[in-house]
Amino acid sequence: MNRSEAESQQEHFDVIVVGAGITGINAAYHLAKQRPNNSLLVLETFETFGGTWWSHKYPGIRSDSDLYTFGYQFKPWVGPPIATAEEIRAYMGEVIEENGLDQHIRYRHSISAASWSSEQNLWTITATKLETGDEIHFTTNFLYMGQGYYRHKEGFWPDWQDMDSYKGQLTHSEEWPDDLDYTDKNVLVIGSGASAATLVPNMSEKAAHVTMLQRSPTFFLTGRNAIEIADQLRALEIDETWIHEVTRKQQLLNGAEFAKRCLAEPEVVKQELIGALRAVLGDDYDVDTHFTPNYRPWRQRIAFVPESDLFKTIASGDATVVTDEIERFTQNGVLLKSGQELEADLIVAATGFNLNVLGDIAFTVDGQLVDAHDTLTYRGMMLTGMPNLVFVFGYLRASWTLRADLVADFTCRLLDHMDTAKARAVTVTPKPEDIGMETNGFIADDDFNPNYVKRKLHLLPKSGAKPEWQHSQDYWSDKNAFPAIDLSGAEFVYRGKADKN
């Protein structure tokens, strides 16, 4: 087949969305509703929708923030605020069915490359149809990156010494085997984040004993898996749409106030968080060693532990926490730097994920390979030098989906503006007065510094000294700033008038 024949078989879409997880489905909804005349395609690697909520298979997988804010603004959430993966996927399935989004989604399509042509004002997408192994191509006017920010089914493994010497079973929370049986086994969970906090109480129901080994403590929020105002409104038989709206606003207000307090009075908040754990664990438990972090609250993500299940499991004796570092693996477990050996039949590394940039897709613009780290981010959703592209990197200090909503609305408004201006391409670039401004990492280390971000800062886009060239963690200011963006501003460069092509 010659080049012209191959190009004639390419399918074209006005907008292509990458990913059918929580972000991609959100984008598809907004684009289908606000831009019904656009042709739309969603490409997904997995065999079904769900993203994280499909790929994660470890016991008890659940959200670590409430579904009134993690869920969609347009679809009432009627279940418990902290939800299981199954509940979240059922909710997403309803969104797809109720809005006819399934017609736009193609599963088992893995994208390897995306190339932009300024001559054609088009992106060309190279993908593999996994069912057949065939390489196929699509063209699109606009590319919406909603694939998330880490490699699914591939966990981050620290460089532990002598791992091969361990004779027991070793797995990762991100790579959970379907047939893993841990009944009556001694289990060692390495990690202290949301995954570990979920695994420990859930695995303790079947395991002989579970030990959580952490290098350093983490902050947690505890409470009932319920929201009082939602329960009260349901008792009054208020419509679920109103319940969702009111509860969502209440949760957002609470989140804003909590974030402000973490900055204004970090020591007070720290003692409140630790005091709640002490109330469950008892006065004799060494909270200072195991649950008193050395950083201020919200400098790293704070997971919500519903019904204090992790801490009740520890208090009951079904689980133990050890705070130490690994010297090396042994035949029977791990040797700690303190000299203590922890023996286990099964070791689970709940040590996080491998962050990727733009889905590990090879991007080229006019034949030149793009290194995302050489670009500057516009409000954490566009990149200098990459036309007709937006990406979603959600909030880490609030629910991810809140930013996804803002980006989707912005994208629809941007496309409307381009139609009015009869422009076929848009790029972002610093205003003349911003050229040469100081640049920094994608997220400021003194603001938010989880290890999974710090490990990959050399791959992530840069940020600038002014707010519009930064990825903000502040939803409560972004929700006003995004709709107010002046699309005629000097930072937006439009070209390729439709009536001249």
Secondary structure, 3 states (H helix, E strand, C coil): CCHHHHHHCCEEEEEEEECCCHHHHHHHHHHHHHCCCCCEEEECCCCCCCCHHHHCCCCCCECCCCHHHHCCCCCCCCCCCCCEHHHHHHHHHHHHHHCCHHHHEECCEEEEEEEEECCCCEEEEEEEECCCCEEEEEEEEEEEECCCCEEEEEECCCCCCCHHHCCCEEEEHHHCCCCCCCCCCEEEEECCCHHHHHHHHHHCCCCCEEEEEECCCCCEEEECCCCHHHHHHHHCCCCHHHHHHHHHHHHHHHHHHHHHHHHHCHHHHHHHHHHHHHHHHCCCCCHHHHCCCCCCCCCCCCEEEECCHHHHHHHHCCEEEEECCEEEECCCEEEECCCCEEECCEEEECCCEEECCHHHCEEEECCEECCHHHCEEECCCEECCCCCEEECCCCCCCCHHHHHHHHHHHHHHHHHHHHHHCCCEEEECCCHHHCCCCEECCCCCCCCCCHHHHCCCCCCCEEECCHHHCCCCCHHHHHHHCCCCCCCCCCEEEECCHHHC
